[in-house]
Amino acid sequence: MPAPQSSGNTHEGRPVLGHVNLMIDTFIANANVEDLRAIVRSTIATNPSTTAAFGSAARQRMTQGSATGRTQYKELFVKKDGETVAGPDLSRALVHARSLYGVGLGVASLKVLACILRATIGHQWEEGGILENVFAEIDADVSQGLQSTREEIESGRLSDKTVALSGLGELRSAIQDSKKEVERWGGVYPFERAASSMAYWKLA
């Protein structure tokens, strides 16, 4: 079986591989998701030099097709028995945002996160209700998305800062509008951490 071959050249620190060993490729095609996750984590943890290569390959994969452009989800929050609950699209939207900011595509994640926050407008909920944990996760996701954006800009990978400004503007608007809506009906705003992170954002 031929082993993986490398040309010796790199792109973003990633070796240009010719192909994957047939046996390993067979394993990858048939392994379950949990096994693959464990192997990837172990490989990165025991070989720190592979982290940059993995991140580069992940970003390349995520920017193919429509992965970074898909921002519209129809049923993020819905009414059930008179109470607002997470809709069928919420988990997909959160996975999408986390996949983007997790590999350093923070800017692309901002519009997905803005879409989620804007979807709360028009809904009401009770403090301590069934959405409390969901909102706490979203609040943390926005902060993580902003941190990933900062790192993406500082790394020099983002050549056009107007793209970042557009995403930040959209997220800021969603935060402000959703906060005003909650204040209007007398609720407790659940995304204060996101609002605080946004308030201190500076982009030169």
N, C-alpha and C positions, 0 to 999 in steps of 0.2 A: 504494500500500500504506500503510495507516495505521501511524504510528510508535507506539512504546509511550507510553501516557499515564499521567500521574501526577496524583493528586488534590492533591499537596502535603502531605498529612498523612503522618506517620510512625508506625511501631510498632517499638519497640526500635531506632530509628535507621534503619528500612527504609522507603523510599517505598512507598506503596500503589499498585501498578501496575494499570492497567486491563486491558491485554492485551499480548501480544508481537507485534512486527512479523511479518507472515505469512512473509516470506522467511527471516528469522532463525529462526523456529519450524520452517520446513521444513528448514533446515540442521541444527538441533539434533536433529530427528527422524531424520536420515539420517547424521550424522557418526559416526565410530567413536570409541570410548572414549578412545583415546590423544590424538586431536585435541581432544576436549572438555576433557580434563585440561590439555593444554598451553595452551588458550585461557583456561581459568579461572585457571591460575597466572599467566599473563601479565597478565590483567586486574587481578588482585589486586595483583601486583607493581608495575604501572605506575600504578595508581589506589588508593593506600592507603585512601582514604575509603570504598571499596567493601567493605573487609574486614569491617566491622561488619554491613553489610547482607547480605553473603554468609553470615556466621555465623548471623545471625538467621533467614534463610530456610532454612538447612540444619537448624538446631535445630527449626524449625517442621515441616519435612518428616520429621525423624527421630522426632518425638513423635507423629506421626499413626499410627494403626493400632496395631500391636503391636511396633514397632521397639524401644522402650525397655523393654518388658516381657518379651521373649523371653529366657530365661536358661538353659533346659534343652537340653543337647545330649547325645545318648546315646553316641556313639562318638568320644570325644576321644583316647583312647589304647587301643590294642589289642595283642594278642599275635600275632606273626608269626614262625613258625619258632622259637618259644621266646623271642623277644626283644620287648621293648616298643617299639612304633613309634607315630608319629602316626596317629590314626584319621581317618576320612573327614569327621568333623564339626569337627576342630580348626581347619582353615583358615577355615571359616565363622564359628566362634566368635570367632576373632581379628579377622577383618574386622569383625564386629559390634561388638566392644569398641573397636577403633580408630576406627570411624566415630562412635561415641558420644563417646569422650573427645576425639576430634579436633575436634569442633564445640562443645566446651564442656559436654557432658553427662557429665561425669566421674562423678557420683553413679550414674547409670544403668549406667555401664560396670563399676562395682565388683562387682555380682552376677554378671556374665558372667565376669569375671576370677576371682572366687571359685570359680565352677563349674569353670573350667579347672584351677585348682590342686587342688581337691578330687578331680578325676578322676585325678590322679596317684597317689592313695592306693590301695594294693593292687598297684602295679606296682613293679618293680625295674629298675635300669639300671646300666651300667658307666660310670665316669668316663671322659670322652673318647669315648663311644659316639656312635651316630648321632643321639641326641636332644640332644646337647650344644648345638648351635646353636639348636635349637628352644626349649630351656629358657632360653637366654640372651635370646632375643627375648621370651619370656613374662615373664621377670624385668624387662626394660626396660618392657614394656607395663604392668605393675602400677605401676611408679614413675610412668609417664606418666599413668595413670589417676588416681593419687592427686594429682598436680600439677594435673590438670584439675579434680578435685573441689575442691581448695583455691581455685582461681581462680573456679570456679562459685559457691562460697559467698561469697568476698570481693566478687564483682561485684554481689551482691544479687539475683541471678536466682532463687536457691533460697529460697523463703519458709518452708519447713518443714524445720528442721534435723534433726527426728527421722528423716526419710527418709535423710539423710546418715549419721546415727548407725547406722541399721539396715544400710546398705550397708557401712560401715566395720567394723561388728561381724561381719558375715558374712565379709568378706575377712580380717579378723584371725583369726577362727576357722579359716578354711581354711589360712592360713599356718601357724598353730600346729599344727594336726592333721597337715598334710603333713610338717612338720619332725619331729615326733615319730615319724611312720611311717618316715621315712628313717633317723633315728637308731636305730630299733628293728632295722632290718636291716643297719645298718652302712654306709650309703651316704654320699655327700657331697651335702649339701643344695644344690640348684642355684638357689634363689631367695633368696639372702642379701640382695641389693639390695632386693628387695621387703620382706623382713622388717625390714631397717634403716629403710626409708622408713616402714613401718607403726609401728615402735617410737617414732619421733619425732613421730608425728602428734598434733596437739593440736586439739581442736574445742571452742571456748568455748560 
